[in-house]
Amino acid sequence: MLKRQNSIKLVLAVSLMAALWGCGSQPTPQVAKPVQVNTGSLASVQQAPSFYLDAASKTTDGESRQRLLLQAAHAYLNTNQIKAAAEILTSLKGKLVAKDELLAEHVFLQAKVFEHKQMLADALATLQYQSSWRLADWQWRNYYQMRASIYAKTKRTVEQVRELCQLSRYLSDAEVQNLNSTIWNSLNSLQEDTLEYYVAKGGEPVYLGWLRLAYLAKHYAVDPSSLVSQLGHWQSSNPSHPAAMTLPEDLQHALSTKPYHPQHIAVLLPLSGERANVAVPLKQGLIASYLDEPDADVELRFYDTANGAATAYQTAVSEGADFIIGPLLQNEVEQVSQLFAQPAVATLAANGTTAPVATNAPVINKRPPELFLNNADQLTGAADQFYFALSPVQEAADAAQRMYQDGIELPLLLASNDNIGRRMAESFSLTWQKLTDKPAEIHYYDNEKMRETVQQALGVDQSEARIDEIKKLLSNQIKADFRSRRDIDAIYMISSAHDLTLLKPFIDVNFSVFAEPAKLYTSSRARQDDSRQAVQELNNITISDIPWLMQATGNSSNLAALWPTWGNPQKRLYAMGYDSLQLVNKLAQMRAFPGYQFSGRTGLLSVDKDGVINRQLKWGYYRHGILQQN
């Protein structure tokens, strides 16, 4: 601590010295020969702050002193001593000699101070170099790197890419290759309409070329022949662009991948038995999707899995199915997957010979592509197998992404103490940790102890305990309000629709008047049916759901007229059935090109390397008891 105080005193002393140096004429030095100090380069700050401060106190040259003070400030930032660095920079403000290098470094370090303080908007506003400045490449490189980094932290991907394109002018060829991969991966995360908007705004040629390429890749990904033609036009218009000679690897893969064009699609569903009621909305959605494409030369057949999914599958294949949708239930997915298993390894007989192990499941060596309507515990990794589910686990992961984009820093999870609640909470926490390197804080509630769990999670029980102790010591007449936690800025409620109407009021009454209320989020499981939307207790809650249920459309109105008893769960299954057929001729390209997203009724859909279809949902907000789209 003493050492730190001494350092700060030295900073103040040198700051005063710098101020005096800039005022009036200087007295004649009393020494015959000034001390010479090697000030070094601003590009390399490797010593402790005291080294540069000591050197600054010994030099008699104003520019050298200012250079050393800038190096000292940089060294303080390197050791996370923000206040000391800021004091030096403040002392130099307005007093620097007219050297572009020093002026730019002062701006850079001021922005660094704001960045360390998490004042990112101030950092960007400060970090503005004048185009007339003549600077070394290392300064421009640091400038664009820092601006790109801040834009990345603030989730402004397009601006980040713009700065990275400028940065590429100051990198080696090997570094540029890595940078191009970063640019392309960043653009892949953007939606097609976002890219189209920024393309229309124009910009610097390299930056605009990247935007156009990403837009073309998404817009024509489903039609390789059109994509080839469009890429040819793009390359002709951008002959010197970094991607013109060598297209991104995943885009090349998408070009060489043939889309599925089946003629006979088989759908495996439990059409009879106790689970038939689940299959009805899916079947109706598939039929509606089929009727919306009257010119498609495709035959759609349904097969009942009630007597065995494997039997239904084999019947469909024997009747010429060249693409299969389903089965629906997870145990049926596992059953059909076993048809693809290889025979077991041969056993060693007593006489030393080998004999194959018998297996009850027949082996199908050649199989059509398949879109399972559920997930599997063990993914096969087969190139032509895909998994599509309305997964609450996926929805929780998507919520973590949304809250991160909203700028949430410390979310708290209140989850039902059951299997689905725990799976969703674990999925959210895992995604949150990938985004922030920190797990989410989770509290599980049981219905009979919901209030106690909320009070414990918000720290209210501890506050009330302290108040009780004070009353015992002093007087029961003392009046005091409890205090809740101030560190959390959001609560994600993982609950059913019934639980939410109880959980939300408990949260409201347990936030003290001294704390800023946290933002409230929940999942589609807690969505009220349309007949119960006017629920005032749900005001100020942000909720996720499929796009089709976030906006009133003619199709959804017709659906209500045809099946008036359907609630939101049945409507989501209907939308899933609709999307299933729409996906068929897009799946191969979606898997080959991860940046390709399909805007479906169940969400913005993409395919990962294992063939799992991920969904990005829409978000709404309860206001005046009515759910409104964000």
Summary of the structure (lengths in Angstrom):
residues: 630
radius of gyration: 31.9
end to end distance: 50.8
largest distance: 107.0
contacts: 1940
relative contact order: 0.07
helix: 52%
strand: 12%
